[in-house]
């Protein structure tokens, strides 16, 4: 009898211990989920304090009178400033942090006209049949996320991001939207095909005319009337997938011939920002007059971000970019610090604003060819010679 009692008590004790462990694990899991949700909600609260942007129409429908041709012409895309969001899916910090669809929604609703999504893959390796594309923050070639969060909270689905763009991007404005897709994997036609097919499914009605496919046109030259209510697709390298290559309108790189990207670090910022890349200010102005130019600040990971969200996502004074006519300055929209407030003040009348006339180049006819001075004309002469001596009187 005693043996039976001991066995029953042992079984009951084991069951009790198992229940305690189960409850403990579940509570721990719920606690981590709550931490994630609380962190995200706290980070997103910044958008409640954003100033209201008035989405005003483009002046004169994007037209101006060109005195050199004595006719009306359309401004090019290079003639505008665009409110630009860096890593638009991050609500908090840059280092090992959460992602959120609501971050992308808020950025669009607040007036951004340039969106940045980083594309990676989920699967055992890039060419695996089951590998699929995702949106997530990549640091040193690896997906970066907040420790302890669920897999579904570590990255976003690219298709869902495109659906948000489709639903929100043109609710209040007809200004073009630039989508900068940063491909964080090596050239891979299978993964790139997923990117192109999802873009086709959700955004094809907003594509630019096929004339602007294959990155064949300088983005800055595109007349603004051709880009109203359009999605302009940009990538960080030339796609190897034929369809993605076709629908990609421009490459945003430092070597690009149709959209130039400058990357700056803290040392550049302390020394004067992007102007450090030019010999003189006038060179910078002329580059921005003839091209669409973008600048992006290089972020530095900071592990303290885990305890102090956004410690690694500060902005900087970008006013000199507006002085030289630089069209796209990527900023961290999840941080409403003083530089960001000054930046938003520039865009109080819309996420796409016209540059001052002194920073806009007006196309002009080629100068007329100069007539030759006939007094310098000459006729061919025939001379004779012998042994190296020539007679010029014949």
C-alpha positions as CSV (number, residue, x, y, z in Angstrom):
1,X,0.0,0.0,0.0
2,X,2.8,2.4,0.9
3,X,4.5,1.7,-2.5
4,X,1.2,2.6,-4.3
5,X,0.9,5.8,-2.3
6,X,4.5,6.7,-3.1
7,X,3.9,6.1,-6.9
8,X,0.7,8.1,-6.9
9,X,2.4,11.0,-5.0
10,X,5.4,10.8,-7.4
11,X,3.1,11.0,-10.5
12,X,1.1,13.9,-8.9
13,X,4.4,15.7,-8.1
14,X,5.7,15.2,-11.6
15,X,2.4,16.5,-13.1
16,X,2.5,19.5,-10.7
17,X,6.1,20.3,-11.7
18,X,5.2,20.0,-15.4
19,X,2.2,22.3,-15.0
20,X,4.3,24.9,-13.2
21,X,6.9,24.8,-16.0
22,X,4.2,25.1,-18.6
23,X,2.6,28.0,-16.9
24,X,6.0,29.6,-16.4
25,X,7.0,29.2,-20.1
26,X,3.6,30.5,-21.2
27,X,3.9,33.5,-18.9
28,X,7.4,34.2,-20.1
29,X,6.3,34.0,-23.7
30,X,3.3,36.3,-23.0
31,X,5.6,38.6,-21.2
32,X,8.0,38.8,-24.1
33,X,5.1,39.4,-26.5
34,X,3.9,42.1,-24.3
35,X,7.3,43.7,-24.2
36,X,7.4,43.6,-28.0
37,X,4.0,45.2,-28.4
38,X,4.7,47.8,-25.7
39,X,8.0,48.7,-27.3
40,X,6.5,49.0,-30.7
41,X,3.5,51.1,-29.5
42,X,5.8,53.4,-27.5
43,X,8.1,53.9,-30.5
44,X,5.2,54.6,-32.9
45,X,3.7,57.2,-30.5
46,X,6.2,59.8,-32.0
47,X,4.0,60.1,-35.0
48,X,1.2,61.6,-32.8
49,X,3.4,64.7,-32.5
50,X,4.2,65.1,-36.1
51,X,3.3,68.4,-37.7
52,X,0.6,68.3,-40.3
53,X,1.8,68.5,-43.9
54,X,-0.4,70.3,-46.4
55,X,-0.3,68.3,-49.6
56,X,-0.5,71.2,-52.1
57,X,-0.6,70.7,-55.9
58,X,2.6,71.2,-57.9
59,X,2.8,74.9,-59.0
60,X,1.2,75.6,-62.4
61,X,0.7,71.8,-62.9
62,X,4.5,71.4,-63.1
63,X,4.9,73.8,-66.0
64,X,7.0,76.9,-66.4
65,X,7.8,79.3,-69.1
66,X,11.2,78.7,-70.7
67,X,12.5,82.0,-72.0
68,X,15.2,80.3,-74.1
69,X,12.6,78.5,-76.2
70,X,9.9,81.1,-75.7
71,X,7.4,78.3,-74.7
72,X,6.0,76.4,-71.8
73,X,7.9,73.3,-70.6
74,X,7.5,70.8,-67.8
75,X,9.9,70.7,-64.8
76,X,12.0,67.5,-64.6
77,X,12.0,65.3,-61.5
78,X,15.5,66.7,-60.6
79,X,13.8,70.1,-60.0
80,X,12.2,69.1,-56.8
81,X,13.0,68.2,-53.2
82,X,11.4,64.9,-51.9
83,X,10.7,64.0,-48.3
84,X,12.7,60.7,-47.9
85,X,12.4,58.0,-45.2
86,X,15.4,55.7,-44.3
87,X,14.5,52.1,-43.4
88,X,10.8,53.0,-43.5
89,X,9.7,49.8,-41.7
90,X,11.6,50.4,-38.4
91,X,9.5,52.0,-35.6
92,X,12.3,52.0,-33.0
93,X,16.1,51.7,-33.5
94,X,18.5,50.4,-36.0
95,X,20.3,47.7,-34.0
96,X,18.6,44.3,-33.3
97,X,15.1,45.9,-33.1
98,X,11.5,45.4,-34.0
99,X,9.8,46.0,-37.4
100,X,6.3,47.2,-38.0
101,X,3.8,47.7,-40.9
102,X,2.5,50.6,-38.9
103,X,5.8,52.4,-39.2
104,X,5.5,52.2,-43.0
105,X,1.9,53.4,-42.8
106,X,2.8,56.4,-40.6
107,X,5.7,57.4,-42.8
108,X,3.4,57.5,-45.9
109,X,0.6,59.3,-44.0
110,X,3.1,61.9,-42.8
111,X,4.1,62.8,-46.3
112,X,7.2,60.8,-47.3
113,X,7.6,60.5,-51.1
114,X,10.7,58.3,-50.9
115,X,10.5,54.9,-49.2
116,X,13.3,52.5,-48.3
117,X,12.7,48.8,-47.9
118,X,15.6,46.3,-47.4
119,X,14.9,42.9,-49.1
120,X,16.4,39.7,-47.7
121,X,15.3,36.0,-47.8
122,X,13.8,33.5,-45.5
123,X,15.0,30.0,-46.0
124,X,18.0,27.6,-45.6
125,X,19.9,29.3,-48.4
126,X,19.2,31.8,-51.2
127,X,18.6,29.3,-54.1
128,X,16.4,26.9,-52.0
129,X,13.0,26.2,-53.5
130,X,11.3,27.2,-50.3
131,X,13.2,30.5,-49.8
132,X,11.1,33.5,-50.0
133,X,11.7,37.3,-49.9
134,X,11.1,39.3,-46.8
135,X,11.6,42.9,-45.6
136,X,14.0,43.2,-42.7
137,X,17.0,45.0,-41.3
138,X,20.3,43.4,-42.2
139,X,23.5,44.0,-40.3
140,X,26.8,42.3,-41.5
141,X,24.8,40.1,-43.8
142,X,22.5,38.7,-41.2
143,X,18.9,39.5,-40.3
144,X,18.8,41.8,-37.3
145,X,15.9,41.6,-34.8
146,X,15.1,42.0,-31.1
147,X,16.1,38.9,-29.1
148,X,13.2,36.9,-27.9
149,X,10.6,38.0,-30.4
150,X,8.5,35.6,-32.4
151,X,9.6,34.9,-36.0
152,X,6.6,36.8,-37.4
153,X,7.8,39.8,-35.5
154,X,11.4,39.7,-36.9
155,X,10.6,40.6,-40.5
156,X,7.7,41.8,-42.7
157,X,6.2,40.3,-45.9
158,X,7.1,42.3,-49.0
159,X,3.7,41.7,-50.4
160,X,2.0,43.3,-47.4
161,X,4.3,46.3,-47.6
162,X,3.3,46.8,-51.3
163,X,-0.4,46.5,-50.3
164,X,0.1,49.3,-47.9
165,X,1.8,51.5,-50.5
166,X,-1.1,50.7,-52.9
167,X,-3.7,51.7,-50.4
168,X,-2.1,54.8,-48.9
169,X,0.5,56.4,-51.1
170,X,-1.8,58.4,-53.4
171,X,-4.7,59.2,-51.0
172,X,-3.8,62.8,-50.5
173,X,-1.4,63.7,-53.3
174,X,-0.6,62.9,-57.0
175,X,3.1,63.3,-56.4
176,X,5.3,60.4,-57.6
177,X,6.5,57.9,-55.0
178,X,10.1,56.6,-55.2
179,X,10.5,53.0,-53.9
180,X,14.1,52.3,-53.1
181,X,14.5,48.5,-52.9
182,X,17.8,47.6,-51.3
183,X,18.6,44.0,-52.4
184,X,20.5,42.6,-49.5
185,X,21.3,39.2,-51.2
186,X,23.7,38.4,-54.0
187,X,22.4,38.3,-57.6
188,X,19.7,35.7,-57.6
189,X,17.1,35.4,-60.4
190,X,14.8,33.2,-58.3
191,X,14.5,35.7,-55.4
192,X,14.4,38.6,-57.8
193,X,11.6,37.0,-59.7
194,X,9.6,37.0,-56.5
195,X,10.3,40.7,-56.1
196,X,9.2,41.5,-59.6
197,X,6.1,39.3,-59.6
198,X,4.8,40.9,-56.3
199,X,5.5,44.4,-57.7
200,X,3.4,43.4,-60.7
201,X,0.6,42.1,-58.7
202,X,0.2,45.0,-56.3
203,X,1.6,48.1,-58.1
204,X,1.5,47.6,-61.9
205,X,-1.2,50.2,-62.3
206,X,1.3,52.8,-61.0
207,X,4.3,51.9,-63.1
208,X,5.9,54.5,-65.3
209,X,5.5,54.3,-69.1
210,X,7.7,51.5,-70.6
211,X,9.8,54.1,-72.2
212,X,11.4,54.6,-68.8
213,X,12.1,50.9,-68.3
214,X,15.6,49.2,-68.1
215,X,17.1,52.3,-66.4
216,X,17.6,53.8,-69.9
217,X,16.7,57.3,-68.9
218,X,18.3,59.7,-66.5
219,X,15.6,59.8,-63.7
220,X,16.1,63.6,-63.3
221,X,15.2,64.2,-66.9
222,X,11.7,62.6,-66.6
223,X,9.0,65.4,-67.0
224,X,6.9,65.7,-63.9
225,X,3.7,65.2,-65.9
226,X,4.9,61.7,-66.8
227,X,5.4,60.8,-63.1
228,X,2.2,62.0,-61.5
229,X,0.5,59.2,-59.5
230,X,3.4,56.9,-60.5
231,X,5.7,54.5,-58.6
232,X,9.3,55.0,-59.5
233,X,11.2,51.8,-58.7
234,X,14.9,52.1,-57.7
235,X,17.4,49.3,-56.8
236,X,20.9,49.3,-55.4
237,X,22.2,47.1,-58.3
238,X,21.2,46.0,-61.7
239,X,18.8,43.0,-61.4
240,X,19.6,39.8,-63.1
241,X,15.9,38.8,-63.4
242,X,14.7,40.1,-66.7
243,X,11.3,41.3,-65.5
244,X,12.7,43.1,-62.4
245,X,15.4,44.6,-64.6
246,X,12.6,45.8,-67.0
247,X,10.4,47.5,-64.4
248,X,13.4,49.0,-62.5
249,X,13.6,52.7,-63.5
250,X,16.9,53.6,-61.9
251,X,19.9,52.4,-60.0
252,X,20.7,54.3,-56.8
253,X,24.5,54.0,-56.4
254,X,27.6,56.1,-56.2
255,X,28.5,55.1,-59.7
256,X,25.0,55.5,-61.1
257,X,24.4,57.5,-64.3
258,X,20.7,58.1,-63.6
259,X,20.4,58.6,-59.8
260,X,23.5,59.4,-57.8
261,X,23.8,58.2,-54.2
262,X,26.3,59.7,-51.7
263,X,26.8,57.9,-48.4
264,X,28.2,60.1,-45.6
265,X,29.4,59.2,-42.0
266,X,29.8,61.2,-38.8
267,X,33.2,62.5,-40.0
268,X,31.6,63.9,-43.2
269,X,28.8,65.4,-41.2
270,X,31.2,67.2,-38.8
271,X,33.2,68.5,-41.8
272,X,30.2,69.9,-43.7
273,X,28.1,67.0,-44.9
274,X,27.8,65.9,-48.6
275,X,29.8,69.0,-49.8
276,X,32.9,67.2,-48.7
277,X,32.5,65.0,-51.8
278,X,33.0,68.1,-54.1
279,X,35.9,70.3,-54.7
280,X,33.7,73.4,-54.4
281,X,30.1,74.3,-53.7
282,X,29.4,75.3,-57.3
283,X,30.4,71.8,-58.4
284,X,27.8,70.4,-56.1
285,X,25.1,72.8,-57.3
286,X,25.8,71.9,-61.0
287,X,25.7,68.1,-60.2
288,X,22.3,68.5,-58.6
289,X,21.0,70.7,-61.4
290,X,21.6,68.0,-64.0
291,X,20.9,64.9,-62.0
292,X,18.6,63.5,-59.3
293,X,20.9,63.2,-56.3
294,X,20.4,61.4,-53.0
295,X,22.3,61.2,-49.7
296,X,22.2,58.6,-47.0
297,X,23.8,58.6,-43.6
298,X,25.8,55.5,-42.6
299,X,24.3,54.1,-39.4
300,X,26.5,52.6,-36.6
301,X,25.1,49.7,-34.6
302,X,24.7,50.3,-30.9
303,X,23.8,47.4,-28.6
304,X,22.5,49.8,-25.9
305,X,19.5,50.3,-28.2
306,X,18.0,47.2,-26.5
307,X,17.6,49.2,-23.3
308,X,17.3,52.6,-24.8
309,X,15.3,52.5,-28.1
310,X,16.3,54.9,-30.9
311,X,19.7,55.7,-29.3
312,X,21.3,54.6,-32.6
313,X,18.9,56.5,-34.9
314,X,19.6,60.2,-34.6
315,X,19.3,62.7,-37.4
316,X,21.6,65.5,-38.5
317,X,21.4,69.1,-39.8
318,X,20.7,68.7,-43.5
319,X,20.0,72.3,-44.4
320,X,23.1,72.6,-46.6
321,X,21.6,69.9,-48.8
322,X,18.8,72.3,-49.6
323,X,21.3,75.0,-50.3
324,X,22.9,73.1,-53.1
325,X,19.7,71.6,-54.5
326,X,20.1,68.0,-53.4
327,X,16.8,66.3,-54.1
328,X,16.7,63.3,-51.7
329,X,18.0,63.3,-48.1
330,X,17.1,60.1,-46.3
331,X,16.1,60.7,-42.6
332,X,15.1,58.5,-39.6
333,X,11.4,59.4,-39.3
334,X,11.0,57.5,-36.1
335,X,13.1,60.1,-34.3
336,X,11.5,63.6,-34.1
337,X,14.6,65.4,-33.0
338,X,15.5,69.0,-33.8
339,X,17.1,68.2,-37.2
340,X,14.1,66.2,-38.2
341,X,11.7,69.1,-37.1
342,X,13.8,71.5,-39.3
343,X,13.6,68.9,-42.2
344,X,9.8,68.6,-41.9
345,X,9.5,72.4,-41.8
346,X,10.9,72.4,-45.4
347,X,8.1,70.1,-46.4
348,X,5.1,71.7,-44.7
349,X,3.5,72.3,-48.1
350,X,3.9,68.8,-49.3
351,X,6.3,65.9,-49.6
352,X,7.4,67.1,-53.0
353,X,8.4,70.8,-53.2
354,X,9.9,72.8,-56.0
355,X,13.5,74.0,-55.8
356,X,14.3,77.7,-55.8
357,X,14.8,78.9,-59.4
358,X,18.5,79.6,-58.9
359,X,19.0,75.9,-58.3
360,X,17.1,74.8,-61.4
361,X,18.7,74.4,-64.8
362,X,16.5,75.5,-67.7
363,X,17.2,73.7,-71.0
364,X,18.4,76.0,-73.7
365,X,19.1,75.7,-77.5
366,X,22.6,74.8,-78.6
367,X,24.7,77.9,-79.3
368,X,25.0,78.8,-83.0
369,X,28.1,77.5,-84.7
370,X,30.7,80.2,-85.2
371,X,31.5,81.2,-88.8
372,X,35.1,80.8,-89.9
373,X,37.3,83.8,-90.5
374,X,37.9,83.6,-94.3
375,X,41.2,85.5,-94.2
376,X,42.7,82.5,-92.6
377,X,41.6,80.3,-95.5
378,X,44.3,78.7,-97.7
379,X,44.6,76.8,-100.9
380,X,46.5,73.7,-101.5
381,X,49.9,74.2,-103.3
382,X,52.0,71.8,-105.2
383,X,55.8,72.0,-104.6
384,X,58.7,70.3,-106.1
385,X,61.9,69.3,-104.5
386,X,65.2,67.4,-104.8
387,X,67.5,66.1,-102.1
388,X,65.4,67.7,-99.3
389,X,65.3,71.1,-100.9
390,X,61.9,72.4,-102.1
391,X,60.9,75.2,-104.5
392,X,57.8,77.1,-103.1
393,X,57.7,79.6,-106.0
394,X,56.2,77.1,-108.5
